[in-house]
Amino acid sequence: MKNSRLALLVQQLLAQSSSRETIKLAVGELLLHEMKIEQEWKELTTSTPLENMKLNIRVIPAQQQCMWCFLVYHPGEKETICPQCRSVGAKILSGEEFYLEAD
């Protein structure tokens, strides 16, 4: 399945007349694997004015907060069990971002 957010971003960039050499993208760790984004970028931009633009991806680390003991932690392997109290149920604080960063 294609990343609809990435496809929308490519459409927006194509609508702009930009002289950028690099696109800076911030992506949350929980969303997509970096290699998949790079592969889809190449597929979406082939034979377009964006084809030669370099894609620079900054991965935003995931953070969750336990809803029982309020510990803030990094989820290992997308795990939602709290490492402190072992309860299930966490609020995602970061890791789902997807946006174009300013130059």
Buried (B, 14 or more C-beta within 10 A) or exposed (E): EEBEBBEEBBEEBBEEEEEEEEBBBBBBBBBBEEEEBEEBBEEBBEEEEBEEBEBEBEBBEBBBBBEBEEBEBEBEEEEEBBEEEEBEEBEBEBBEBBEEEEE
